Amino acid sequence: MTVRLPDANGGLRTYEPRTDPLTVTTGAPFTSRTVFSAAHVVADPFADTTPDAPAAVDWDATLAFRRHLWSHGLGVAEAMDTAQRGMGLDWAGAAELIRRSAAEAKAVGGRIACGVGTDQLTGPASLAEVRAAYEEQLALVEASGSQAILMASRALAAAASGPEDYLEVYGHLLRQAADPVILHWLGPMFDPALEGYWGSSDLDAATDTFLEVIAAHPDKVDGIKVSLLDAGREIDIRRRLPQGVRCYTGDDFNYPELIAGDAQGFSHALLGIFDPLGPLAAEAVRVLDTGNTAGFRELLDPTVELSRHLFQTPTRFYKTGVVFLAWLAGHQAHFTMVGGLQSARSLPHFARAYELADGLGLFPDPKLAEERMKTLLALYGVTQ
């Protein structure tokens, strides 16, 4: 069987899908790395809604996908960028997602950390209002029993006049936090509204401020998630962290080398790409747990081409590819996204994502994936 896929020149080419999925195993919890997958949300396809209306979520399918990730030993990073936070999912929807996922994590013994932001603020805000918004969300996450991830804030980026405002706001929040949190530095490639975060567009100056926040409160920082798509900068930050503070890579371009590490250290992981790669990523980490770094790289290095494809510019639309692959893999019955974001990528983009994912053996049922890909192609007018 073959599939006719669009090529880069506007024509069609023939692709022969594989017939067998990659075989992966499950086993004991990871021992060498702490690994989170940032998870997507599943939209309710039957909701009569519009792109700018509050998100309509299929809660059963959304929670089922989290159980899938937990079953492979991965932690779930909830209500993050991958869940379309601020791109279709508002604070009311995120709060409900946090409550439901945290309860599910408790029920099945899964690890969870949840995003704390300021997205209930919908217009210009003062620093005091930014602090209050963070506090409201931090209280909800802590009440749910989840670890908190202090996310970068569009409102803070707009309100801050310099590094001192970041030091004050984050210092205030860290002093209030009941347990150590994860700090998240999300680069402007993921969200253009975060340009100049930490008080400067000069990344060296911004890094110094970021590290100053951590150095002032090392007992309140479990780790940091760095999403700058710059391996060299992440390694530099990692080497400058206080003893005991983890670095969770958020680099969806360079994650194998960063997780593998070097003689001076390594990164843990909190990655959006581990949503579609979940079982394969878990298999690779279990190989790394045995001390077999080469085997880990052998499994994970071939996935980078797919990840770089999904996260190509405009990077913030990577969620479309993530949900597309979840549909092809059978984790949800439709390719609909909150906010109508399924329209954010082109048919050639989808075709290449299918081809790369199929080549990696990511689809538990390759025939189902092929049939669904042909359905999408037919909607675009491609006959087989």
Phi, psi and omega per residue, in radians:
M1 nan 2.489 3.123
T2 -2.277 2.855 3.093
V3 -2.229 2.327 3.055
R4 -1.552 2.066 -3.081
L5 -2.028 2.544 3.072
P6 -1.180 2.494 3.098
D7 -1.818 3.139 -3.054
A8 -1.231 -0.247 -3.084
N9 -1.774 0.170 3.126
G10 1.525 0.086 3.091
G11 -1.776 -2.881 3.123
L12 -2.155 2.534 3.083
R13 -2.257 2.842 -3.105
T14 -1.769 2.270 3.107
Y15 -2.146 2.378 3.108
E16 -1.832 1.891 -3.104
P17 -1.165 2.677 3.024
R18 -1.312 2.816 -3.071
T19 -1.930 -0.149 -3.096
D20 -2.195 2.354 3.072
P21 -1.343 2.822 3.030
L22 -1.164 2.371 3.110
T23 -1.536 2.139 3.104
V24 -2.184 2.778 -3.132
T25 -2.037 2.850 2.990
T26 -2.034 2.799 -3.089
G27 -2.954 -2.642 -3.080
A28 -1.195 2.822 3.079
P29 -1.002 2.682 3.130
F30 -1.102 2.559 -3.134
T31 -2.033 -0.422 -3.037
S32 -1.735 -0.362 -3.099
R33 -2.503 2.629 2.950
T34 -1.705 2.183 -2.973
V35 -2.278 2.131 3.040
F36 -1.977 2.502 2.899
S37 -1.841 2.180 2.950
A38 -1.289 2.205 -2.949
A39 -1.878 2.555 3.118
H40 -1.473 2.881 3.032
V41 -1.816 2.635 3.116
V42 -1.782 2.146 -3.139
A43 -1.294 2.742 3.010
D44 -1.547 1.890 -3.038
P45 -1.247 -0.253 -3.090
F46 -1.669 -0.036 -3.135
A47 -1.280 2.380 3.085
D48 -1.523 1.596 -2.993
T49 -2.432 3.125 3.120
T50 -2.302 2.858 -3.094
P51 -1.024 -0.520 -3.118
D52 -1.716 0.150 3.088
A53 -1.536 2.842 3.066
P54 -0.960 2.551 -3.065
A55 -1.097 2.402 3.000
A56 -1.828 1.962 -2.992
V57 -1.895 2.395 2.968
D58 -1.484 1.689 -3.012
W59 -1.171 -0.654 -3.128
D60 -1.089 -0.828 -3.129
A61 -1.203 -0.629 3.126
T62 -1.106 -0.800 3.138
L63 -1.252 -0.573 3.085
A64 -1.076 -0.660 3.132
F65 -1.176 -0.619 3.083
R66 -1.163 -0.658 3.071
R67 -1.104 -0.623 3.061
H68 -1.033 -0.824 3.138
L69 -1.123 -0.797 3.127
W70 -1.085 -0.592 -3.102
S71 -1.112 -0.394 3.112
H72 -1.683 0.082 3.075
G73 1.628 -0.003 -3.139
L74 -1.392 2.558 2.922
G75 -1.398 2.797 3.089
V76 -1.936 2.181 2.972
A77 -1.665 1.903 -2.945
E78 -1.717 2.622 3.054
A79 0.970 0.739 3.121
M80 -1.824 -2.924 3.136
D81 -0.984 -0.701 -3.113
T82 -1.089 -0.505 3.105
A83 -1.444 0.292 3.116
Q84 1.102 0.593 3.079
R85 -1.088 2.094 -3.113
G86 1.368 0.058 3.092
M87 -2.364 0.869 -3.131
G88 2.214 -0.500 3.123
L89 -1.913 1.989 -3.140
D90 -1.532 -3.117 -3.063
W91 -1.119 -0.676 3.121
A92 -1.051 -0.760 3.101
G93 -1.173 -0.691 3.131
A94 -1.146 -0.696 3.132
A95 -1.081 -0.740 3.106
E96 -1.152 -0.686 3.103
L97 -1.076 -0.753 3.130
I98 -1.100 -0.817 -3.126
R99 -1.065 -0.811 -3.094
R100 -1.195 -0.766 -3.091
S101 -1.210 -0.670 3.117
A102 -1.121 -0.699 3.091
A103 -1.128 -0.701 3.123
E104 -1.155 -0.694 3.108
A105 -1.053 -0.750 3.131
K106 -1.110 -0.660 -3.091
A107 -1.200 -0.609 -3.060
V108 -1.868 -0.022 3.139
G109 1.339 0.511 3.137
G110 -1.600 2.646 3.099
R111 -1.485 2.430 -3.114
I112 -2.537 2.506 2.981
A113 -2.376 2.458 -2.991
C114 -2.167 2.534 -3.098
G115 -1.289 2.325 3.074
V116 -2.016 2.094 -3.113
G117 -2.397 -2.655 -3.118
T118 -2.370 0.468 -2.978
D119 -1.344 0.046 2.949
Q120 -1.322 -0.252 3.061
L121 -1.431 2.116 -3.042
T122 -1.920 0.025 3.119
G123 -2.566 -2.979 3.114
P124 -0.954 2.453 -3.080
A125 -2.432 2.639 3.044
S126 -1.430 2.927 3.089
L127 -1.078 -0.634 3.110
A128 -1.114 -0.704 3.116
E129 -1.198 -0.612 3.073
V130 -1.099 -0.815 3.121
R131 -1.037 -0.781 -3.109
A132 -1.116 -0.666 3.117
A133 -1.140 -0.788 3.067
Y134 -1.012 -0.774 -3.098
E135 -1.087 -0.713 3.113
E136 -1.042 -0.791 -3.110
Q137 -1.264 -0.663 3.110
L138 -1.075 -0.708 3.131
A139 -1.101 -0.709 -3.139
L140 -1.158 -0.768 -3.126
V141 -1.120 -0.771 3.132
E142 -1.140 -0.661 3.115
A143 -1.147 -0.479 3.124
S144 -1.317 -0.213 -3.093
G145 1.525 0.195 -3.117
S146 -1.682 2.683 2.944
Q147 -1.220 2.559 -3.113
A148 -1.708 2.450 2.983
I149 -2.012 1.953 3.118
L150 -1.371 1.859 -3.072
M151 -1.457 2.726 3.017
A152 -1.124 2.515 -3.013
S153 -2.022 2.165 3.026
R154 -1.053 -0.705 -3.115
A155 -1.123 -0.685 3.110
L156 -1.191 -0.705 3.110
A157 -1.033 -0.637 -3.132
A158 -1.350 -0.594 -3.027
A159 -1.533 -0.500 -3.033
A160 -1.232 2.437 3.106
S161 -1.735 -0.186 3.136
G162 3.108 -3.097 -3.086
P163 -0.985 -0.593 -3.079
E164 -1.078 -0.532 3.121
D165 -1.216 -0.637 3.072
Y166 -1.167 -0.731 3.127
L167 -1.078 -0.701 -3.116
E168 -1.213 -0.842 -3.077
V169 -1.142 -0.860 -3.110
Y170 -1.191 -0.647 3.086
G171 -1.066 -0.740 3.101
H172 -1.043 -0.800 -3.105
L173 -1.194 -0.711 -3.121
L174 -1.169 -0.621 3.080
R175 -1.135 -0.546 -3.133
Q176 -1.423 -0.478 -3.026
A177 -1.037 2.343 -3.120
A178 -1.263 -0.594 -3.097
D179 -2.345 2.838 3.122
P180 -1.009 2.423 -3.077
V181 -1.942 2.969 2.971
I182 -1.813 2.236 3.061
L183 -1.605 2.408 -3.069
H184 -2.086 2.119 3.028
W185 -1.876 1.797 -3.135
L186 -1.744 2.129 -3.081
G187 -1.314 2.861 -3.100
P188 -1.178 -0.256 3.050
M189 -1.168 -0.456 3.070
F190 -1.540 -0.530 -3.133
D191 -2.670 1.804 -3.093
P192 -1.010 -0.418 -3.141
A193 -1.211 -0.149 -3.134
L194 -1.713 0.214 3.066
E195 -1.008 2.349 3.115
G196 1.372 0.326 -3.128
Y197 -1.100 2.646 -3.008
W198 1.210 0.272 2.962
G199 1.644 0.128 -3.125
S200 -2.832 2.519 2.995
S201 -1.450 -0.164 3.020
D202 -1.389 1.957 -3.025
L203 -1.127 -0.506 3.081
D204 -1.148 -0.781 3.119
A205 -1.161 -0.732 3.124
A206 -1.091 -0.695 3.116
T207 -1.083 -0.727 3.134
D208 -1.069 -0.725 3.125
T209 -1.167 -0.764 3.102
F210 -0.977 -0.829 -3.125
L211 -1.218 -0.517 3.090
E212 -1.147 -0.689 3.074
V213 -1.025 -0.803 -3.087
I214 -1.192 -0.759 -3.098
A215 -1.096 -0.504 -3.135
A216 -1.355 -0.326 -3.070
H217 -2.485 0.914 -3.048
P218 -1.104 -0.454 -3.133
D219 -1.319 -0.247 -3.136
K220 -1.838 0.066 -3.131
V221 -2.055 1.874 3.048
D222 -1.175 -0.718 -3.114
G223 -3.040 3.125 3.106
I224 -2.205 2.544 3.010
K225 -1.946 2.111 -3.094
V226 -1.919 2.050 -3.125
S227 -2.125 1.251 -3.118
L228 -2.036 -0.090 -3.098
L229 0.953 0.713 -3.114
D230 -2.437 1.677 -3.043
A231 -1.078 -0.715 -3.115
G232 -1.081 -0.733 3.138
R233 -1.190 -0.697 3.106
E234 -1.066 -0.745 3.136
I235 -1.097 -0.714 3.113
D236 -1.089 -0.800 3.122
I237 -1.101 -0.767 -3.121
R238 -0.991 -0.730 -3.106
R239 -1.279 -0.278 -3.106
R240 -1.768 0.034 -3.124
L241 -1.286 2.591 3.028
P242 -1.067 2.681 3.110
Q243 -0.956 2.280 3.079
G244 1.623 -0.173 3.099
V245 -1.610 2.118 -3.086
R246 -1.386 2.692 2.920
C247 -1.922 2.101 3.068
Y248 -1.789 1.953 -3.133
T249 -1.162 2.377 2.981
G250 -2.055 0.367 -3.066
D251 -1.571 1.735 -3.078
D252 -1.397 0.113 3.046
F253 -1.797 -0.529 -2.940
N254 -2.276 0.405 -2.992
Y255 -1.101 -0.626 -3.108
P256 -1.056 -0.811 -3.108
E257 -1.200 -0.592 -3.114
L258 -1.269 -0.673 3.095
I259 -1.244 -0.712 3.105
A260 -1.061 -0.722 3.071
G261 1.386 -2.971 -3.115
D262 -2.463 -2.948 -3.073
A263 -1.126 -0.333 -3.092
Q264 -1.786 0.032 3.097
G265 2.544 -3.073 -3.088
F266 -2.653 2.960 3.046
S267 -1.859 2.512 2.866
H268 -1.383 -2.887 -3.045
A269 -2.490 2.444 2.970
L270 -2.551 1.643 -2.868
L271 -2.286 2.414 3.012
G272 -1.201 -0.578 -3.107
I273 -1.189 -0.328 3.099
F274 -1.347 -0.009 2.954
D275 -1.177 -1.037 3.086
P276 -1.304 -0.427 -3.080
L277 -1.597 0.082 -2.945
G278 -0.696 -1.112 -3.102
P279 -1.072 -0.712 -3.138
L280 -1.190 -0.718 3.108
A281 -1.089 -0.737 3.123
A282 -1.096 -0.726 3.099
E283 -1.052 -0.742 -3.126
A284 -1.128 -0.725 -3.133
V285 -1.167 -0.615 3.096
R286 -1.157 -0.585 3.033
V287 -1.152 -0.730 3.108
L288 -1.100 -0.597 3.119
D289 -1.027 -0.466 3.137
T290 -1.447 -0.049 -3.084
G291 1.585 0.092 -3.089
N292 -1.610 1.411 -3.115
T293 -1.151 -0.665 3.136
A294 -1.100 -0.718 3.112
G295 -1.148 -0.658 3.061
F296 -1.044 -0.838 -3.128
R297 -1.158 -0.613 3.127
E298 -1.081 -0.620 3.112
L299 -1.377 -0.735 -2.956
L300 -1.608 -0.533 -3.114
D301 -0.983 -0.709 -3.127
P302 -1.141 -0.233 -3.131
T303 -1.443 -0.222 -3.027
V304 -1.127 -0.635 -3.140
E305 -1.059 -0.742 3.076
L306 -1.103 -0.795 -3.110
S307 -1.087 -0.779 3.125
R308 -1.123 -0.549 3.077
H309 -1.186 -0.837 -3.115
L310 -1.119 -0.594 -3.055
F311 -1.715 0.259 3.109
Q312 -1.126 2.766 -3.118
T313 -1.105 2.528 -0.163
P314 -1.186 2.036 -2.987
T315 -1.010 -0.566 -3.057
R316 -1.094 -0.265 3.131
F317 -1.600 0.245 3.104
Y318 -1.057 -0.444 -3.110
K319 -1.030 -0.541 -3.134
T320 -1.076 -0.788 3.117
G321 -1.164 -0.636 3.119
V322 -1.083 -0.816 -3.130
V323 -1.223 -0.641 3.081
F324 -0.993 -0.795 -3.138
L325 -1.213 -0.569 3.073
A326 -1.119 -0.646 3.079
W327 -1.150 -0.847 3.139
L328 -1.063 -0.599 -3.101
A329 -1.382 -0.111 3.097
G330 1.549 0.191 3.129
H331 -1.386 -0.237 3.040
Q332 -2.613 2.759 -2.974
A333 -1.559 0.038 -3.011
H334 -2.689 2.889 3.047
F335 -2.019 1.276 3.070
T336 -2.210 2.458 -3.117
M337 -2.202 2.655 3.039
V338 -1.103 2.507 -3.095
G339 1.318 0.126 -3.122
G340 1.140 0.435 -3.004
L341 -1.284 -0.077 3.077
Q342 -1.097 -0.266 3.139
S343 -1.552 0.057 -2.978
A344 -1.411 -0.174 3.109
R345 -2.195 2.781 -3.055
S346 -1.538 2.890 3.079
L347 -1.076 -0.772 3.067
P348 -1.018 -0.613 3.089
H349 -1.102 -0.820 3.117
F350 -1.074 -0.719 -3.102
A351 -1.079 -0.757 -3.135
R352 -1.207 -0.668 3.095
A353 -1.069 -0.753 3.103
Y354 -1.055 -0.835 -3.097
E355 -1.067 -0.785 -3.117
L356 -1.186 -0.753 3.138
A357 -1.149 -0.704 3.113
D358 -1.120 -0.715 3.122
G359 -1.080 -0.520 3.111
L360 -1.440 -0.171 -3.116
G361 1.363 0.471 -3.051
L362 -1.309 -0.292 -3.063
F363 -1.578 2.068 3.131
P364 -1.027 -0.539 3.111
D365 -2.222 1.560 -3.080
P366 -0.998 -0.562 3.141
K367 -1.166 -0.740 3.092
L368 -1.068 -0.774 3.130
A369 -1.062 -0.726 3.114
E370 -1.088 -0.782 -3.129
E371 -1.108 -0.719 3.141
R372 -1.220 -0.633 3.071
M373 -1.096 -0.716 3.118
K374 -1.158 -0.589 3.072
T375 -1.097 -0.794 3.108
L376 -1.096 -0.771 3.131
L377 -1.038 -0.716 3.141
A378 -1.107 -0.644 3.114
L379 -1.106 -0.502 3.112
Y380 -1.563 0.027 3.089
G381 1.629 0.226 3.131
V382 -1.618 2.057 3.092
T383 -1.636 2.626 -3.090
Q384 -1.787 nan nan
